[in-house]
Amino acid sequence: MIGGASQNIIALTDSLFLYHYDQLMFAAMGFVGVYYLIIAAIGYGFSRGGQIFIARRMGEKNRMAIGQVTHTMIFFELLIALIMFLLMQYGSEALFRMLAKSDTIIQHSLEYIKYRSWGVFFSYLGVAYVALYAGVARTSIIGYQTLVLILINLILNYGFIFGHFGLPAMGIGGAGLASTLAEIIAVGIFTVYIFFDNKKNPYHIFQFHPIIWKTIHQIIKVSVPFIIQSIVGLGSWFLLFSWIENMGERELAISNLGRIAYLILSVPIWGYAAGIQTLVSGYIGKSKSRAVIPIIWKTAKLSLLTTCMLAVPFLILPEILLYPLLGAEDMNLVYDAKPVFAVIIVLLAMFSVATIFFNGLSGTGASFQGLNIQILCTVIYMLSAFYIIKVKEMGLIWAWASESIYWLLIFITSIYALNGGKWRGIFE
């Protein structure tokens, strides 16, 4: 759960420190934070394809092929990282000015991305490592590695944002630099661990593997839809936040606080989503396709139960449970956000079930079918949100509530696709 949400946790850490530093920088993180999450999610999307193939080879007991899949995945991750780095360095300003109105928000966003963009190489390498250990069902190291990343990021954020430990006070730029340095250190530690991990020997991770183009083609075929899904899914959220930014800087600050709560509480959901992909792919590799739909239902129920247990008290009493994070300097923002929190409870409940079915479908290898579903649902969602926000100007609460349309459609279409059974013949 923690490993799959590492980028979300980094963005949340940056936001929480900036909340105590400058409210406009905190608001800007609501905008640029989602932008970088899109970039990070592209690499994570490709790693999910690799994870599915690693789990499949594990189920087939073809351990030699795991190293080959891992090498191919890392090669493409770093290639995509280079493209994303160039995009952030040379294309961000034009994009921000196209979508945002406030020049202050734009300048703060550019300052953050100037430093944060360098971390994309290590972020993409890190998710490749996560895919390897998730695919072979050795997830404990992922949690430890992510906790190290979070701890380092906390220390460096405190230093670079506020100017402690003899470091310059850099504000939002310091948040970007701290997160990048944290990723570099954490990935370095993870690499050393893999090198000394004796249990990785059957996979031949550090052995040269000749390129088998059929394997590359299969990984790309499964992974590209995940990447497009990431762009479509988080891209719609980025567009939504740009529309909210047009409402005003206060609305953007409230929404960033809502985003913090949403992402913190969605950590278990993403963990279950990653887990169901591995379980589904592993069962298919063992020729137990009949177990796929029952295990998805069981996981969905567990995801809903866990989410409700965490979300309901957290979002009903935010002035109490957010106090340790935000302090008492300005709780007005928390009180202003309470109506948004009420909407988020409903959204998280829908999200916790719908995404399990959607990721269960992805775990079968039916990634193109999943892509078609997501594009259709996102288009309907964005048209509805545009009508609510820009045409009818119904306000911030309805802007957030529009996401319920998306999760309802995802749930219905995913169930239909799973029961249709087309995925059964993908690897035959």
N, C-alpha and C positions, 0 to 999 in steps of 0.2 A: 504493500500500500504506500509506504513512504518512498520507495525507490521510483515508482511510477509517477510520483507527483513532485519530484525534486525541483523542477523548474518553477512550478507553482509556489512551492515553499520559499524558494529564493526570492521570487517577485514579492511575496507577502512580507518577507523579512525586510526587503528594501522599503516597502510601503510603510511598515510600522515605524521604522526609524525616521523616515521622512515626515511622518505625522507629527513627531515631536520637534522637527527641525523647521519646517515651513509648509503651510497649508496649500499653497499654490504648487509647490513641488510634489506634495502628496496627491493633489488632484491630477497633476501631469502623469504620475505613475499609473493612474487609472486608464490613461490613454496609451502611453508608450509601453506600459507593462503588458497589455494585451497584444500589442504589435510584436514584441519580442517573443511572447508565448507562441504566436503563430510560427515564427522562425524556428523556435525550439521544437514545436510539435511536428514540423516537417521531418526533422531528423528522427524524432520518436516514431513517426508513422512508418518510415522505412525500416526501423529496427523491429517493429511489430511483425512485419513480413518475415524478417530473419528469425524472430523468435518462434513463429509458427513452424518454419521449416526445421529449426533445431529440435523443437518438441516432437515433430513428426519423425525425425531420424532417431530421436531417443526412444520413441515408442517402437520403432522398427529394430532397435538395438544395433543400429548402424553408427557406431560412435566415431569411427574414422571420418565420416562425412560431416560431423559437427564442426571440426576445425576448418574444413573447406568452406562451409557456409559462413562461419564467423569471419574468415579472411575476406570473402567477397563482400559481406555486409560492411566491414570497416572501410574497404576501398571506396565503396559508393557513398558511405556516410561522409568521408573526408572530401570527396569530390563535390557533393552537394553543399557541404559547409563552406567551401571556397566560393561557390556561386552566391550563397546567402550573405557571406561577408561583403562581397563586392556590392551586392544590392543594398545592404544597410549603409555602407560607407558613401555611396554615390547616388542612391535613389530615395533615401528617407526624407530629405527636406522637401522635395517636390511632392511626395505623397502626403506629408503632414500638412503642407500648405493647401493642398487640395481639399482636405477633409476638416481641418480645424479652423476656428475663427480667431481664437485668442493667440496673439503673438507671444505672450508670456508662456503659455502652454507649449507652443511649438519650440521655443528656444530651450526650455527645460527638457523637452523630449529629445531634442538633438544632442544636448549635453550628455544625457544618459546613454544614448545609443552609440556615441563616439567611443566610449570606453567598453560598453557592454558587447559590442559587435565582435571584439577579439575573442570572446569566450565561446563563440559558436563552434570552433574546431574541437574544443575539449568537451563541450556539451554533447556533440554528436558522437564522439568517441566513447563518452561515458554511457550513452544509451545503448551503444553496441555491446558494451560489457554487461549492462543490465539484461539485454535480450539473451545473451549467452547463458547467464546464470538462472534467469527465469525459465528459459527453454529446457534446461536440464533439471528444473525444480529444486535448485539450491538457492533459495531466496534470502537466507539469513544474511549473507555477505552484502546483499544489495541494501538491506536496512542499515547495517553498520556503516557502509560507505556513504550513504546519504546522510546519516547522522553526523559523520565527520564533516561532510560538505556544509551542513547547516551550521554547525558549531564554528567552523572557520569563517563562514560568511557573517555570522553574528559579530564575531570579534573584529573583523575587518570593516564591517559597516559602521560599527561604533567608532572606530578609528578614523576612517576616511570621510564620513559624513560630518562628524562633530569636531574633528581635529584633535583627537586624543592620541596618546602614545607617541607624541612628537610628529604626528602626521598632519598634513594640511587639511583644513576644513573645506571640503569640496562639495558639500550638499548632494544634489542628485547625481552629479558626475562621480562623486565618491562612491555612491551606491552602485553605479555601473562598474567602476573599477574594482570594488571589493568583491562583487559577485564573480567577475571574471577571474580574479586571482584565486578565489576560493575553488572554482572549478578546476583550474590548472593544478592546484595542490592536491585536490581530492582524486582527480584522475591519475595523477602520478602515484599516489598511494595505492589505488586500485590496480594499476599496472604491476607494481612491485608484488602485491598480494597474489595476482594471477601467476606471476613467474614462479613463486615459491609454493603454489598450491599443488600438492601431489595428486589430488583427485582429478586434476585437469589433464593428466597424462594420457588417458585413453582417447581424448579428443584431439591430441596432437596440435594444440593451439600454436605452439612455437615451431612447428615443422613446416617446411615449404610445401605448398599444395599447388599443383598445376591447375591452370584455369580450365574449367569445364563449362563451356558456354551454355549448355542446356540448363545447368544449375543457375547460372546468372540470369538466364531468361526467365526461369521459374520464379526466382526471388523478385525480379523486377515486376513480373506479371502480378504477383500477389501484393507487392509493396507499393507500387505506384498509386493504386486506388486509396491506400491508407494515407499517402502523402496528400493527395488531392482532397481527401476527406478532412484532413487537418486544416488545409487552407480554407476549404468551404465552411467547416464548422467554426473555427476560431475567427476566420475572416468575417463571418457574419456578426460575431460578437464585437470585433474591432469596429465594424461599420456602425453597429448599434451604439457603441460608446462615442463615436464621432458625432452621431446625432444628438446624444445626451450632452456632449460638450457644447454643441450649438445652443442648448437651452440655457447654459450659464456655467460659470466655474463652481458655484455652490452645488448645483445638481451633479456635476462631475465628481466633486469631492464626496458627496453622499453615495454615489454609485461606486466609487472606488472602495469605500468602506463596505458596501454591499458585496463587492467583488471579493474582498478579503474574507468575509464570512462565508460566502459561497464556495470559494476555493479551499478554505480550511476544512469545511464540512464535506467536501466532495472527495477528500483524500481516500477514505475507505471505498468509495464507489469506484474510483479508478483502479484501486487495488483489486477489487473483485472483478472488474472488467478485464484487467490483464490476466488474472488467474483463470477466468473462464475460457479465454483464448487458448491457454496452455492445456487445460483439461480437455476441451473439445478436440483440439488437434491431437492430443495424446490418445484419446479414446478411438479416434478414427484410425490412427496409426496401428492400434491393436485390433482393428477390425471389429470394433464395438459401437457401430453407428447408432444402434437403438438406444444407447445410453445418453446420447447427446442432448435431446430435448428435455428429458427428466432432470439432468444435472443443471441445465440452464434455469429451469423453474426453481430448483432448490437454491441456486445461487442468488437468483433475483429476490426470493423471499428473505434470505439472509442479508442481502444488501439493503433492502427496504427497512428491515428491523434495526440494523446497525445505524443507518442514517437517521431514522426517527428518534432513536435513543439519544443521539448526539445533537441533532439539529433543533428539536423542539425546545429543550431548556435553554440552549445557547441563544436562540433567536427570540424567544419570548422575554428573556431577562438579559438583554445585551448590556444594559447599564451596570449590571453586577458582574457578569462573566467576562465582559471585555475590559473591565476596570484594570486588571493586572497588566494588560497590554497597552492600553491607551492612557491610563492615569486620569486625573481629575482636572487637568488644566483647561480642557474645553470639551465637556461632554455634550454640548449642544448638538454637535454633529451626530452623535450616537442617537440622541432623542429624535432628531430629524429623520434619521434612517430607519426608525422602527416600523413605519408602514411598508418600506421596501423589504425589511426582514420578514414580515408576515407573508409577503408574496414568495420570498425565497424558500420558506418552509414547504409550500406547495410544489415549487419547482424542483426542489431536491428530492421529494418523494417520487415525483414522476421520473426524474432523471435516474434515480437509483434502480428503478425497474427497467425502464426502456433501454438504457445503455447496456445492461447485461444481455438482453435479447439481441441487441444490435452487434455487440462484440462476440456473442456466441455464434452468430451468423458469420462474422469475419473469421472466427477460428476454424470454421469448416473449409476455408479457402475460397469462399464465394465473395471475394473482395470487390469484384466489379459489380455484382448485384448489390452489395452494400453501398458502393459509391453511387449507383443510380438512385437508391433509396434516399441517401443523404442529400443529394443535389435536389431532388424533387421536394423533400421536406424543407430544406433551407430556402428554396425559392418561395414557397408558400409562406414560410415564416417571415422572410424579409419583406415581402409585399404587404403582409398584414401589419408588421411593425412600422413600415413606412406610412401606411394609411393612418395608423394610430398616432404616430409621433408627428409626422410632417403635415399630413392633410387635416386631420381632426384636432391635432394639438391637445391630446387628452392628458398629457402630463407624465411625470416620472413614474408613478405607480403603474400605469397602464403600459408604459414602455417596457418595464421589467416583466409584467404579466404576459406580454405577447409571446414570451419564450415557451409558455405552456402549450401553445399550438404546435411547436416543433416537437416536443417530447411525446405528445399524444400521437402525432403522425408517425414518428420513429417506432413507437411501440406497436402500433397496428400493422404497419408494413413489415416489420421484422418478424412478427409472429406468422404473418401470411407467408413470407418467404421460407421460413423454417419448416412450416407444415407442408409447403409445396414440394420439398424434397429434392430440388434440382441439384443441391450441393452434394448429394450422395455420389454423383458420378464424376466429380471434378478430378480426383486423383486415380480414378480407375483406368 
